[in-house]
Amino acid sequence: MTRKCGVLQRAALWFRLALLLLSAVGYAAAAGGCSSVAFPSNRLYAACSDLPRHSSSIHWSYDSAAATLSFAFVAPPAKPEGWVSWAINPTADGMLGSQALIAFHQPDGSMGVRTYNITGYASIAEGPIDFNASNLAAEYSGGAMRLYGKLKLPAGMTVVKQVWQVGSSVADGVPQKHGFQPDNLQSKGTLDLIKGAISPSGGSTNVKKNVHGVLNAVSWGIMLPIGAIIARYLKTFKSADPAWFYLHVTCQIVGYGVGVGGWAIGLNLGSKSKGIQYTTHRNIGIILFCLGTLQVFALFLRPSKDHKYRFIWNIYHYLVGYTVIVLGIVNVFKGLEILSVDHKWTMGYIIAVAILGGIALFLEVVTWSVILKRKDARSGSNGV
């Protein structure tokens, strides 16, 4: 009895350790961001915020008495020879009407900033903007462009509608059109200069996208692999039976339920995104839902251990289960790519998968050592 409790305690310890490591990965991924961006010593800003598109950030100091905004916009251009832009739109929440500052390599090779009043979707022309702009400067290093400036705002304008963008090319000193990917079309929102809060345009849709991504990453991408690890390795210890089974079933059913919630949100987002389709991501999601549902129903049709069809059921269960795990991880990466999240979140998930893989590899070695010892013990007893 003591031995059985010891095995169960060790199993629970491994499970808690895995969850702790995954939590640490998420915390580490969230660290850093805009606060880690370094500027020359003469450029200090009171606040900063990571922007949800283009791996960019905005840094600023606002003088409410003088109604002046000193800022730095940081983003990697689409290509090294491209451009970056930050703008305030005093009349709308999109590109048309925005008072833009665009940084790019000038004809002489130096970095510079020019101003543009965006009045149409055709080619743009340099000209004055509605805000008095001064101290304009730019630099390019480490793959990112930094656009500096100071704007005189109307008195009382403490919340601005910002638009930011990146492009891939400049021709004859004129920035060329940017791409039309979701990142390019959704790089807009509001910035509260006092509270430091940013709100992406189309807030409810963006929230749904983020919820969809989190639910699916946690369910298909983390919980189901953990459930599979529990089933494969804990059942090696006879004293862990039936505890491993209930842990496995709980993890898989909860993961499936959370995944179905994320899948349903994805269907809703797809129905509202006319003309925008992510065929591979959608098809894998449908396959995951179907296979996951089959696994849940298969639980109720599970034959007893000594039933003649148990062997066939086991083969089916393993094949479908591991297919779901592989497709789930692949689709999480597809989703991260579609959402165009910061690289740190993709790296965070890669680290999480690597941790699970490392735990599985370690337990694989432990399991086979236990199996071989049992085999040697049986062979010794038979020899006697």
C-alpha positions as CSV (number, residue, x, y, z in Angstrom):
1,M,0.0,0.0,0.0
2,T,2.9,2.3,0.9
3,R,4.5,1.6,-2.5
4,K,1.3,2.4,-4.3
5,C,0.9,5.7,-2.6
6,G,4.5,6.6,-3.4
7,V,4.0,6.0,-7.1
8,L,0.8,8.0,-7.1
9,Q,2.6,10.9,-5.3
10,R,5.5,10.8,-7.8
11,A,3.0,10.8,-10.7
12,A,1.1,13.8,-9.2
13,L,4.5,15.5,-8.7
14,W,5.4,15.1,-12.4
15,F,2.1,16.4,-13.5
16,R,2.4,19.5,-11.3
17,L,5.9,20.1,-12.5
18,A,4.8,20.0,-16.1
19,L,2.1,22.6,-15.4
20,L,4.6,24.8,-13.4
21,L,7.1,24.7,-16.3
22,L,4.4,25.7,-18.8
23,S,3.3,28.6,-16.5
24,A,6.9,29.7,-16.3
25,V,7.2,29.7,-20.1
26,G,4.1,31.9,-20.4
27,Y,5.5,34.3,-17.8
28,A,8.9,34.5,-19.5
29,A,7.3,35.1,-22.9
30,A,5.2,38.0,-21.4
31,A,8.3,39.7,-20.0
32,G,10.3,42.3,-21.8
33,G,8.4,43.9,-24.6
34,C,8.4,47.7,-25.2
35,S,10.2,48.4,-21.8
36,S,13.3,46.5,-23.0
37,V,13.8,48.8,-26.1
38,A,16.8,51.0,-25.6
39,F,17.2,54.5,-26.9
40,P,20.1,57.0,-26.9
41,S,20.5,58.6,-23.5
42,N,18.9,61.9,-24.6
43,R,15.7,60.2,-25.6
44,L,13.6,59.2,-22.6
45,Y,9.9,58.5,-22.6
46,A,7.4,58.3,-19.7
47,A,5.3,55.5,-21.1
48,C,5.3,52.8,-23.7
49,S,3.0,50.1,-25.2
50,D,3.4,47.1,-27.4
51,L,1.2,47.4,-30.5
52,P,-0.7,44.3,-31.6
53,R,0.6,44.3,-35.2
54,H,4.0,44.3,-37.0
55,S,6.0,43.5,-33.8
56,S,5.9,47.2,-33.1
57,S,5.8,49.5,-30.1
58,I,5.0,53.2,-29.3
59,H,6.9,55.2,-26.7
60,W,5.8,58.6,-25.6
61,S,5.8,61.5,-23.1
62,Y,2.8,63.9,-23.1
63,D,3.0,67.4,-21.7
64,S,-0.6,68.3,-20.9
65,A,0.2,71.9,-20.2
66,A,1.9,72.5,-23.5
67,A,-0.3,69.9,-25.3
68,T,2.9,68.4,-26.9
69,L,3.6,64.7,-27.6
70,S,7.1,63.5,-27.9
71,F,7.2,59.9,-29.2
72,A,9.2,57.1,-30.7
73,F,7.7,54.5,-32.9
74,V,9.7,51.2,-33.3
75,A,9.0,48.5,-35.9
76,P,10.9,46.3,-38.3
77,P,10.2,47.3,-42.0
78,A,8.8,44.6,-44.3
79,K,12.2,44.6,-46.0
80,P,15.4,46.4,-45.0
81,E,14.9,48.8,-47.9
82,G,11.4,49.5,-46.8
83,W,9.7,52.0,-44.5
84,V,7.7,52.4,-41.3
85,S,5.0,54.9,-40.5
86,W,3.1,56.2,-37.5
87,A,0.1,58.5,-37.8
88,I,-2.7,60.2,-36.0
89,N,-6.1,60.4,-37.7
90,P,-8.1,63.3,-36.3
91,T,-11.3,62.4,-38.2
92,A,-11.5,58.6,-38.6
93,D,-10.0,55.4,-37.5
94,G,-8.3,54.2,-40.7
95,M,-5.8,55.3,-43.3
96,L,-7.8,58.0,-45.0
97,G,-7.4,61.3,-43.2
98,S,-4.4,60.2,-41.2
99,Q,-1.6,62.6,-40.6
100,A,1.4,60.4,-41.2
101,L,5.1,60.4,-40.5
102,I,7.1,57.9,-42.6
103,A,10.7,56.9,-42.0
104,F,12.9,55.4,-44.7
105,H,16.3,55.5,-46.2
106,Q,16.7,58.8,-48.1
107,P,18.2,59.0,-51.6
108,D,21.6,59.8,-50.1
109,G,21.4,56.7,-47.9
110,S,20.7,58.4,-44.6
111,M,17.6,57.8,-42.5
112,G,15.0,60.5,-42.6
113,V,11.3,61.3,-41.8
114,R,8.8,62.9,-44.1
115,T,5.2,64.0,-43.5
116,Y,2.1,63.0,-45.5
117,N,-1.5,63.9,-45.4
118,I,-3.2,60.7,-46.5
119,T,-6.2,61.7,-48.7
120,G,-6.5,58.6,-50.9
121,Y,-5.5,55.0,-51.6
122,A,-3.4,55.9,-54.6
123,S,0.2,57.0,-54.5
124,I,1.0,59.5,-51.7
125,A,2.7,62.9,-51.9
126,E,4.8,64.6,-49.3
127,G,3.2,67.6,-47.7
128,P,2.4,69.4,-44.4
129,I,0.2,67.7,-41.9
130,D,-2.5,69.1,-39.5
131,F,-0.1,69.0,-36.5
132,N,3.0,71.1,-36.0
133,A,5.8,68.5,-36.2
134,S,9.3,69.0,-35.0
135,N,12.4,67.1,-33.9
136,L,11.8,64.5,-36.6
137,A,14.5,61.9,-36.9
138,A,15.0,58.2,-37.7
139,E,17.5,55.5,-37.4
140,Y,17.9,51.9,-38.5
141,S,19.6,49.2,-36.5
142,G,19.2,45.6,-35.4
143,G,16.6,45.1,-38.1
144,A,14.2,47.7,-36.7
145,M,13.5,51.3,-37.7
146,R,13.0,54.0,-35.0
147,L,11.0,57.0,-35.9
148,Y,11.3,60.0,-33.5
149,G,9.2,63.2,-33.4
150,K,7.3,65.8,-31.5
151,L,3.8,66.9,-32.3
152,K,1.7,69.9,-31.1
153,L,-1.8,68.6,-30.4
154,P,-5.0,70.5,-30.0
155,A,-5.7,71.3,-26.3
156,G,-7.6,68.5,-24.6
157,M,-6.7,65.8,-27.1
158,T,-5.5,63.1,-24.7
159,V,-6.9,60.1,-26.7
160,V,-5.7,59.8,-30.3
161,K,-6.6,57.5,-33.1
162,Q,-3.4,56.0,-34.2
163,V,-2.5,54.2,-37.4
164,W,0.8,52.5,-38.0
165,Q,2.2,50.6,-41.0
166,V,5.3,49.0,-42.6
167,G,6.2,48.7,-46.2
168,S,8.7,46.9,-48.3
169,S,10.0,49.4,-50.8
170,V,10.8,53.0,-51.7
171,A,11.1,54.3,-55.3
172,D,12.5,57.6,-56.1
173,G,12.1,58.9,-52.6
174,V,8.4,57.8,-52.5
175,P,7.2,55.0,-50.1
176,Q,5.4,52.4,-52.2
177,K,2.1,50.6,-51.2
178,H,2.2,48.3,-48.2
179,G,0.9,44.8,-48.2
180,F,-2.8,43.9,-47.7
181,Q,-2.4,41.0,-45.2
182,P,-4.6,41.0,-42.0
183,D,-1.7,42.6,-40.1
184,N,-1.6,45.6,-42.6
185,L,-5.4,46.0,-42.6
186,Q,-5.8,46.0,-38.8
187,S,-2.9,48.1,-37.6
188,K,-5.0,50.9,-36.2
189,G,-6.7,51.8,-32.9
190,T,-6.7,54.3,-30.1
191,L,-4.0,55.4,-27.7
192,D,-4.8,57.1,-24.3
193,L,-1.9,59.4,-23.7
194,I,-2.8,59.8,-20.0
195,K,-3.7,56.3,-19.0
196,G,-1.4,54.6,-21.4
197,A,-4.1,52.3,-22.7
198,I,-4.3,51.1,-26.3
199,S,-7.5,49.7,-27.9
200,P,-7.2,48.0,-31.3
201,S,-9.7,48.9,-33.9
202,G,-12.5,46.3,-34.1
203,G,-12.0,45.5,-30.5
204,S,-14.7,42.7,-30.1
205,T,-13.4,40.8,-33.1
206,N,-9.8,41.0,-31.9
207,V,-10.8,39.8,-28.5
208,K,-12.6,36.8,-30.1
209,K,-9.5,36.0,-32.2
210,N,-7.3,36.1,-29.1
211,V,-9.8,33.9,-27.1
212,H,-10.0,31.5,-30.0
213,G,-6.2,31.3,-30.1
214,V,-5.7,30.8,-26.4
215,L,-8.4,28.2,-26.0
216,N,-7.1,26.1,-28.9
217,A,-3.5,26.4,-27.9
218,V,-4.3,25.3,-24.3
219,S,-6.6,22.5,-25.4
220,W,-5.3,20.8,-28.6
221,G,-1.8,22.1,-28.2
222,I,-1.1,21.5,-24.5
223,M,-3.8,19.6,-22.5
224,L,-4.3,16.7,-24.9
225,P,-0.5,16.0,-25.2
226,I,-0.3,16.0,-21.4
227,G,-3.2,13.6,-21.2
228,A,-1.4,11.3,-23.7
229,I,1.8,11.4,-21.6
230,I,-0.2,10.4,-18.5
231,A,-1.8,7.5,-20.3
232,R,1.4,6.2,-21.9
233,Y,3.8,6.3,-19.0
234,L,1.8,6.1,-15.7
235,K,0.0,2.9,-16.7
236,T,3.4,1.1,-16.7
237,F,3.2,1.1,-12.9
238,K,0.5,-1.3,-11.8
239,S,0.1,0.5,-8.5
240,A,-1.0,3.6,-10.5
241,D,-4.0,1.7,-11.9
242,P,-6.8,3.0,-12.1
243,A,-5.6,6.5,-11.1
244,W,-3.7,7.1,-14.4
245,F,-6.9,6.3,-16.3
246,Y,-9.0,8.8,-14.5
247,L,-6.3,11.5,-14.8
248,H,-6.0,10.7,-18.6
249,V,-9.8,10.8,-19.1
250,T,-10.2,14.0,-17.1
251,C,-7.4,15.8,-19.0
252,Q,-8.7,14.7,-22.4
253,I,-12.4,15.5,-21.8
254,V,-11.6,18.9,-20.3
255,G,-9.2,19.6,-23.2
256,Y,-11.8,18.5,-25.8
257,G,-14.4,20.7,-24.2
258,V,-12.1,23.7,-24.2
259,G,-11.1,22.9,-27.8
260,V,-14.7,22.7,-29.0
261,G,-15.3,26.1,-27.4
262,G,-12.3,27.5,-29.4
263,W,-13.5,25.8,-32.5
264,A,-17.0,27.3,-32.2
265,I,-15.5,30.8,-31.9
266,G,-13.4,30.1,-35.0
267,L,-16.5,29.2,-37.0
268,N,-18.2,32.4,-35.8
269,L,-15.1,34.4,-36.8
270,G,-15.0,32.7,-40.2
271,S,-18.7,33.5,-40.9
272,K,-18.0,37.2,-40.2
273,S,-14.8,37.4,-42.3
274,K,-16.2,37.4,-45.8
275,G,-13.5,37.2,-48.5
276,I,-10.8,36.2,-45.9
277,Q,-10.2,32.5,-45.7
278,Y,-7.5,30.4,-44.1
279,T,-8.3,27.1,-45.8
280,T,-5.6,24.9,-44.3
281,H,-6.2,26.2,-40.7
282,R,-9.9,25.8,-41.1
283,N,-9.7,22.3,-42.6
284,I,-7.4,21.0,-39.9
285,G,-9.7,22.5,-37.3
286,I,-12.7,20.6,-38.8
287,I,-10.6,17.3,-38.8
288,L,-9.6,17.9,-35.2
289,F,-13.2,18.4,-34.1
290,C,-14.3,15.2,-35.9
291,L,-11.5,13.0,-34.6
292,G,-11.8,14.4,-31.1
293,T,-15.5,13.7,-31.1
294,L,-14.9,10.2,-32.2
295,Q,-12.4,9.7,-29.4
296,V,-14.9,10.9,-26.8
297,F,-17.6,8.5,-28.2
298,A,-15.0,5.7,-28.4
299,L,-14.6,6.0,-24.6
300,F,-18.2,4.8,-24.1
301,L,-17.5,1.8,-26.5
302,R,-14.3,0.8,-24.8
303,P,-14.2,-3.1,-24.5
304,S,-13.0,-4.8,-21.4
305,K,-9.3,-5.8,-21.2
306,D,-10.0,-9.4,-22.0
307,H,-12.5,-8.7,-24.8
308,K,-11.5,-10.1,-28.2
309,Y,-12.0,-6.7,-29.9
310,R,-9.9,-4.8,-27.3
311,F,-6.7,-5.1,-29.4
312,I,-8.5,-3.5,-32.4
313,W,-9.9,-0.8,-30.2
314,N,-6.4,0.0,-28.8
315,I,-5.0,0.4,-32.3
316,Y,-7.8,2.7,-33.3
317,H,-7.5,4.7,-30.1
318,Y,-3.7,5.2,-30.4
319,L,-3.8,6.1,-34.1
320,V,-6.6,8.6,-33.7
321,G,-5.2,10.0,-30.5
322,Y,-1.7,10.7,-31.8
323,T,-3.1,12.1,-35.1
324,V,-5.1,14.6,-33.0
325,I,-2.0,15.6,-31.0
326,V,0.2,16.1,-34.1
327,L,-2.6,18.0,-36.0
328,G,-3.4,20.1,-33.0
329,I,0.2,21.3,-32.5
330,V,0.5,22.0,-36.3
331,N,-2.7,24.0,-36.2
332,V,-1.6,26.0,-33.2
333,F,1.4,27.2,-35.2
334,K,-0.9,27.9,-38.2
335,G,-3.0,30.0,-35.9
336,L,-0.1,31.9,-34.4
337,E,1.0,32.7,-38.0
338,I,-2.4,34.0,-38.9
339,L,-2.8,36.1,-35.8
340,S,0.7,37.5,-36.5
341,V,1.5,37.5,-32.9
342,D,4.8,38.8,-31.6
343,H,7.7,36.3,-32.0
344,K,8.0,35.9,-28.3
345,W,4.6,34.1,-28.1
346,T,5.6,31.7,-30.9
347,M,8.8,31.0,-29.1
348,G,6.9,30.5,-25.9
349,Y,4.8,27.8,-27.4
350,I,7.9,26.2,-29.0
351,I,9.5,26.0,-25.6
352,A,6.3,24.6,-24.1
353,V,6.2,21.8,-26.7
354,A,9.9,21.2,-26.2
355,I,9.3,20.8,-22.4
356,L,6.6,18.3,-23.0
357,G,8.8,16.5,-25.5
358,G,11.6,16.4,-23.0
359,I,9.4,15.1,-20.3
360,A,8.0,12.4,-22.6
361,L,11.6,11.4,-23.7
362,F,12.7,11.1,-20.0
363,L,9.6,9.1,-19.1
364,E,10.2,6.9,-22.1
365,V,13.6,5.9,-20.8
366,V,12.3,5.3,-17.3
367,T,9.4,3.2,-18.7
368,W,11.6,1.0,-20.8
369,S,14.0,0.5,-17.9
370,V,11.1,-0.6,-15.7
371,I,9.9,-3.0,-18.4
372,L,13.3,-4.5,-19.0
373,K,13.9,-5.0,-15.2
374,R,10.5,-6.8,-15.0
375,K,11.5,-9.0,-17.9
376,D,14.8,-9.8,-16.3
377,A,13.1,-10.6,-13.0
378,R,10.6,-12.9,-14.8
379,S,13.4,-14.6,-16.7
380,G,15.3,-15.2,-13.4
381,S,12.4,-16.6,-11.6
382,N,11.6,-19.0,-14.6
383,G,15.2,-20.1,-14.5
384,V,15.0,-21.0,-10.9
